[in-house]
């Protein structure tokens, strides 16, 4: 079988993820293996895509191989998917699977993203392998890697593939509602930055024109100052290299000035708004590039406490993975999600509501408790930074200063002893009968004291 591996890591042959592929190659020499270093050579591929086209067309199985970067695949692999579409490469009927390594921070959204794009390209998807970065160093991890590839081979032989990740588009897809004009309120103090990636107006598609109108309406409705930052106009030198050069002092190895641009022009705002068209089941390649390059902040949630909002042109209602990603970005970042306005239903009312909510959140410093997306995501990072504090010193200092270690390592000895006592009483039928409903009374007592006090 001819297997093409699309290595999305900017580390190229030194990619930790690729070592699993090399392990497969060693144990399954009967197959023909080829690796394209997409993450390392994307600029060259943009100039000449012919060798990539030939490799894609010759492959029987395509393996997307990548480290998880900020909820999704690295921006370089995202761009490669765009190039496949731009050059019209026909991949229909070929098999595809994926291999990722991470600390399991939103690997699910990365895998779903690849699945949805495979569906679009007509590829026949086989469930992927989401491995821990260190799994290959353990006997169990090596066994699981081999078992997975055997499963892939059996799936191809039997024709076992995943069903489409998304339902078919409705007949009304692409119909754009109007965005009415409205007089602007008098500006006040809040400052919002709207981050977008629109082309020059004369190059707009109808949907991009519509997004431009949505941005204009939000600017009119937001009671304060607004500035638009267009990612297309920033001269990115490249995607994140994962080199950890920024771990020491937050300075990126690239000299394009993005770290200062991010901190001075975007993160100084009182509120952040992201305005984009749905592209390839995501916010698009440039937003992914922007997200990845924010690693110059390490794992520090430097904008926490600032509300965020989204203006979306496209069929967001059917993009459940993208909806998860939008909420997760806010939750992990410690940002109140003021709203998501789309052009699918009644954009004028949604934008007006979003503008009001955003201004209120800024004025009242609104911050609500995190849900599972935020709590779970931050605990993964907390464990990681605790172990890597010697390298990620700025992250460690930030986590200590903001109380991220408050319940870690777990030291609630008094509570643990109390639970042992309660468990012992609960295991005694005589005591359980005697205590009766007073267990609930005891559990609710602290909460009643809060009500009485506040």
C-alpha positions in Angstrom: 0.0 0.0 0.0 1.3 3.5 -0.9 1.1 5.6 2.2 1.6 9.4 2.2 2.2 11.1 5.5 1.5 14.8 5.7 3.8 15.9 8.5 2.3 19.2 9.9 5.0 19.8 12.5 7.4 22.7 11.7 10.1 20.5 13.3 10.2 18.3 10.2 12.1 15.1 10.6 12.6 16.0 14.3 8.9 16.0 15.0 8.0 13.9 18.0 4.7 12.9 16.3 6.6 11.7 13.2 8.6 9.2 15.4 5.4 7.2 15.7 5.2 7.1 11.9 8.8 5.9 11.7 7.9 3.3 14.3 5.1 2.1 12.0 7.5 2.1 9.0 9.9 -0.1 10.9 7.3 -2.7 11.8 5.3 -2.6 8.6 8.0 -2.6 5.9 5.7 -4.2 3.3 4.1 -0.8 2.7 5.6 2.1 0.6 6.0 5.1 2.9 6.5 8.8 1.8 6.5 11.8 4.0 5.8 15.4 3.0 7.2 17.9 5.5 4.2 20.3 5.2 4.9 22.1 8.4 8.5 22.8 7.5 8.2 23.4 3.7 4.9 25.1 3.3 6.4 28.3 1.7 8.1 26.2 -0.9 4.9 24.3 -1.6 3.0 27.5 -2.1 5.5 28.3 -4.9 5.5 24.9 -6.5 2.7 22.4 -5.6 3.4 20.0 -8.4 5.4 17.4 -6.4 2.7 17.5 -3.7 -0.1 17.0 -6.2 1.8 14.0 -7.7 2.3 12.5 -4.2 -1.3 13.0 -3.2 -2.6 11.5 -6.4 -0.4 8.4 -6.1 -1.3 7.7 -2.5 -3.7 5.0 -1.4 -3.7 6.1 2.3 -3.1 9.7 3.5 -2.1 10.1 7.1 -2.4 13.6 8.6 0.4 13.7 11.2 0.6 16.7 13.5 1.1 18.1 17.0 -2.0 19.8 18.3 -1.6 23.6 18.3 -4.2 25.8 20.1 -7.3 23.6 19.6 -6.5 22.6 16.0 -3.7 21.6 13.6 -0.7 23.8 13.1 -1.4 26.7 10.7 1.0 25.3 8.1 -1.1 22.1 7.7 -4.2 24.3 7.6 -2.6 26.2 4.7 -1.8 22.9 2.9 -5.5 22.0 3.0 -6.2 25.3 1.3 -3.6 24.5 -1.4 -5.2 21.1 -2.1 -8.5 23.0 -2.8 -6.8 25.8 -4.8 -5.1 23.4 -7.1 -8.2 21.2 -7.5 -6.5 17.9 -6.4 -9.0 15.1 -6.7 -8.7 12.8 -3.7 -12.2 11.3 -3.8 -12.3 7.6 -2.7 -8.9 7.5 -1.1 -8.5 6.5 2.5 -7.3 8.9 5.2 -6.6 8.7 8.9 -4.8 11.0 11.4 -2.2 10.8 14.1 -1.7 13.6 16.7 0.4 14.1 19.8 -0.4 16.5 22.6 -1.2 16.6 26.3 -4.8 16.0 25.2 -5.7 19.7 25.3 -8.6 19.8 22.8 -7.3 17.1 20.6 -11.0 16.3 20.0 -11.5 19.6 18.1 -8.3 19.1 16.1 -9.4 15.6 15.0 -12.9 16.8 14.2 -11.4 19.5 12.0 -9.4 17.0 10.0 -12.5 14.7 9.7 -14.7 17.5 8.4 -12.1 18.5 5.8 -11.6 14.9 4.7 -15.3 14.7 4.1 -15.2 17.9 1.9 -12.3 16.4 -0.1 -14.2 13.1 -0.7 -11.7 11.1 1.4 -12.8 8.0 3.3 -12.0 8.6 6.9 -10.7 6.1 9.4 -10.7 7.0 13.1 -7.5 8.6 14.1 -5.0 8.0 17.0 -4.7 10.7 19.6 -1.5 10.0 21.6 0.2 11.6 24.5 3.6 13.2 23.6 5.4 10.6 25.6 3.3 7.5 24.7 6.0 6.1 22.3 8.4 6.0 25.2 6.2 3.5 27.1 5.6 -0.1 26.3 1.9 0.4 26.4 2.1 3.4 24.1 4.1 1.5 21.5 1.7 -1.5 21.6 -1.3 0.9 21.2 0.5 2.5 18.2 1.0 -0.8 16.5 -2.5 -2.0 17.3 -3.9 1.2 15.8 -2.1 0.8 12.5 -3.2 -2.8 12.3 -6.8 -1.5 12.8 -6.2 1.0 9.9 -5.1 -1.8 7.6 -8.0 -4.0 8.5 -10.4 -1.0 8.0 -9.1 -0.5 4.5 -9.4 -4.2 3.7 -12.9 -4.3 5.0 -14.0 -0.9 3.8 -14.8 0.3 7.4 -14.9 4.1 7.3 -16.5 6.8 9.4 -19.8 8.4 8.4 -19.8 12.1 7.3 -19.1 14.3 10.3 -21.7 16.9 9.2 -25.2 16.7 7.8 -25.8 17.8 4.2 -26.2 21.5 3.5 -29.8 22.8 3.5 -31.3 24.0 0.2 -31.3 27.6 1.6 -27.6 27.7 2.3 -25.8 30.7 1.0 -28.9 33.1 1.1 -27.7 36.3 2.7 -30.1 38.3 4.8 -29.8 42.1 4.9 -28.0 44.1 7.5 -29.8 47.4 7.9 -28.1 50.7 8.6 -28.6 52.5 12.0 -27.4 55.8 13.5 -24.4 55.6 15.7 -24.7 56.3 19.5 -22.4 58.8 21.1 -19.0 57.2 21.9 -17.9 56.6 25.5 -14.9 55.1 27.1 -14.7 51.3 26.3 -12.2 50.3 23.6 -12.8 47.3 21.4 -10.4 45.8 18.9 -12.0 43.9 16.0 -9.7 41.3 14.5 -10.5 40.1 11.0 -8.8 38.9 7.8 -10.8 40.6 5.0 -9.2 41.3 1.6 -9.3 44.7 -0.1 -12.9 45.8 -0.7 -12.6 45.4 -4.5 -11.7 41.7 -4.0 -14.6 40.9 -1.7 -16.9 37.9 -2.4 -20.6 38.6 -1.6 -20.1 37.0 1.8 -17.0 39.0 2.6 -19.0 42.2 1.7 -21.6 41.0 4.1 -19.1 40.5 6.9 -17.7 44.0 6.2 -21.2 45.4 6.8 -21.6 43.4 10.0 -18.3 44.9 11.3 -19.5 48.4 10.3 -22.7 47.9 12.2 -21.0 46.7 15.3 -18.7 49.8 15.3 -21.8 52.0 15.0 -23.6 50.2 17.8 -20.7 49.7 20.3 -20.8 52.7 22.7 -17.1 53.4 22.7 -14.0 53.4 20.5 -13.4 50.6 18.0 -10.3 49.7 16.0 -10.1 47.1 13.2 -6.9 44.9 12.9 -6.7 43.1 9.6 -4.4 40.1 9.8 -4.0 40.2 6.0 -2.0 43.3 6.4 0.5 42.0 8.9 3.7 40.6 7.3 3.9 37.3 9.0 7.3 35.7 8.5 5.9 32.2 9.1 3.9 30.0 11.4 4.9 29.0 14.9 7.9 26.7 14.9 7.4 25.2 18.3 11.0 26.0 19.1 10.4 27.4 22.7 12.6 30.4 22.0 10.0 32.5 23.6 9.9 30.5 26.8 12.6 32.6 28.4 11.5 36.1 27.8 8.4 36.0 25.5 10.4 37.1 22.5 9.6 35.2 19.2 12.5 33.8 17.1 10.9 35.6 14.1 11.9 39.2 13.7 8.6 40.3 12.1 7.5 42.1 15.3 4.3 40.1 15.8 4.8 39.7 19.6 5.0 43.5 20.1 2.1 44.0 17.6 -0.1 41.5 19.5 0.6 43.1 22.9 0.5 46.7 21.9 -2.4 46.8 19.3 -4.7 43.9 20.3 -4.2 42.8 23.9 -4.4 46.4 25.3 -8.1 46.6 24.3 -10.9 46.4 26.8 -12.8 43.9 24.6 -11.9 41.6 21.7 -14.1 40.8 18.7 -13.2 38.2 16.1 -14.9 38.7 12.7 -14.4 35.9 10.1 -16.0 33.8 7.4 -16.3 30.1 8.0 -13.6 28.5 5.9 -12.7 24.8 5.9 -14.8 24.3 9.0 -12.7 26.8 10.9 -11.9 30.5 11.2 -9.5 30.2 8.3 -5.8 29.8 7.9 -4.8 33.4 8.9 -6.7 33.2 12.1 -4.9 29.8 12.8 -1.6 31.5 12.1 -2.5 34.3 14.5 -3.5 31.8 17.2 -0.3 29.7 16.8 1.9 32.8 16.9 0.3 33.8 20.2 2.5 31.2 21.8 4.9 34.1 22.4 2.6 34.5 25.5 3.3 30.9 26.4 0.4 29.3 28.3 -0.5 32.5 30.1 -4.0 33.7 29.8 -3.0 37.3 29.5 -6.4 38.6 28.3 -8.4 37.0 31.1 -11.2 39.2 32.4 -11.7 40.8 29.1 -14.9 39.9 27.2 -14.8 38.5 23.7 -17.4 38.3 20.9 -17.6 36.9 17.4 -19.1 38.1 14.1 -19.4 35.1 11.8 -20.4 35.0 8.1 -21.3 31.5 7.2 -23.4 28.5 8.2 -22.2 28.3 11.8 -25.3 26.4 12.9 -24.1 23.2 11.3 -20.5 23.7 12.4 -20.7 22.1 15.8 -17.0 21.6 16.1 -16.4 25.3 15.4 -19.0 26.2 17.9 -17.1 24.1 20.5 -13.9 25.8 19.6 -15.3 29.3 19.9 -16.7 28.6 23.4 -13.5 26.7 24.5 -11.2 29.6 23.4 -13.2 31.9 25.7 -13.4 29.5 28.6 -9.7 28.6 28.6 -8.7 32.2 28.2 -10.8 33.4 31.1 -12.9 35.6 28.9 -16.6 36.2 29.2 -18.2 35.3 25.8 -20.5 38.2 25.1 -22.1 36.6 22.1 -21.8 35.3 18.6 -23.6 37.2 15.9 -24.1 35.4 12.5 -25.6 36.3 9.2 -27.8 33.2 9.2 -31.0 34.6 10.8 -31.4 38.2 12.0 -28.0 39.7 12.0 -29.0 43.3 12.8 -30.8 42.2 16.1 -27.9 39.9 17.0 -25.2 42.5 16.4 -27.2 45.1 18.5 -27.6 42.6 21.3 -23.9 41.6 21.1 -22.7 45.3 21.2 -24.8 46.0 24.3 -23.7 42.9 26.1 -20.1 43.6 25.2 -20.3 47.1 26.6 -22.0 45.9 29.7 -19.4 43.2 30.3 -16.6 45.8 30.0 -18.3 48.3 32.3 -19.2 45.8 35.0 -16.0 43.7 34.7 -18.3 40.7 34.2 -16.6 37.4 34.9 -18.6 34.1 35.4 -17.4 30.7 36.6 -15.8 28.4 34.0 -17.6 25.4 32.6 -16.0 22.0 31.8 -14.2 23.4 28.7 -12.4 26.0 30.9 -11.8 24.0 34.0 -10.6 20.8 32.2 -8.4 22.7 29.8 -6.7 24.8 32.4 -6.0 21.7 34.6 -4.2 20.1 31.8 -2.0 23.1 31.4 -1.6 23.4 35.2 -0.2 19.9 35.4 2.0 20.5 32.4 3.5 23.8 33.7 4.1 22.4 37.1 6.2 19.7 35.6 8.0 22.0 33.2 8.4 25.0 35.5 12.2 24.9 35.1 11.8 25.7 31.3 8.6 27.7 31.3 9.5 30.0 34.1 7.3 32.9 33.0 4.3 30.6 32.8 5.1 29.2 36.2 5.3 32.7 37.8 2.0 33.6 36.1 0.2 30.5 37.3 1.5 31.1 40.9 0.5 34.7 40.9 -3.0 34.0 39.7 -3.7 31.1 42.0 -3.8 28.4 39.3 -2.0 26.1 41.8 -4.4 26.9 44.6 -5.8 23.3 44.7 -2.7 21.6 43.3 -1.0 19.5 44.5 -4.1 18.4 46.4 -3.5 19.2 50.1 -7.0 19.4 51.6 -6.1 17.0 54.4 -8.9 18.2 56.7 -11.5 17.7 54.2 -10.2 14.3 53.2 -10.2 13.2 56.8 -13.8 14.5 57.2 -14.8 12.5 54.1 -13.3 9.3 55.7 -15.4 9.9 58.8 -18.5 10.5 56.8 -17.8 7.4 54.7 -17.3 5.3 57.8 -20.6 6.5 59.3 -22.4 5.9 55.9 -21.2 2.3 55.9 -22.8 1.6 59.3 -26.5 0.8 58.9 -27.1 1.8 62.5 -25.4 5.2 62.2 -27.0 5.8 58.8 -30.4 5.3 60.3 -29.7 7.5 63.2 -28.3 10.4 61.1 -31.1 10.1 58.5 -31.8 13.3 56.7 -29.3 15.3 58.7 -26.6 14.4 56.1 -28.2 16.7 53.6 -28.7 19.3 56.3 -25.0 19.2 57.1 -24.0 19.5 53.4 -26.2 22.5 52.9 -25.2 24.3 56.1 -22.2 26.2 54.5 -24.4 27.4 51.6 -27.1 28.6 54.0 -24.4 30.6 55.9 -23.4 32.3 52.6 -27.1 33.3 52.0 -27.4 34.6 55.5 -24.1 36.5 55.3 -24.4 38.0 51.8 
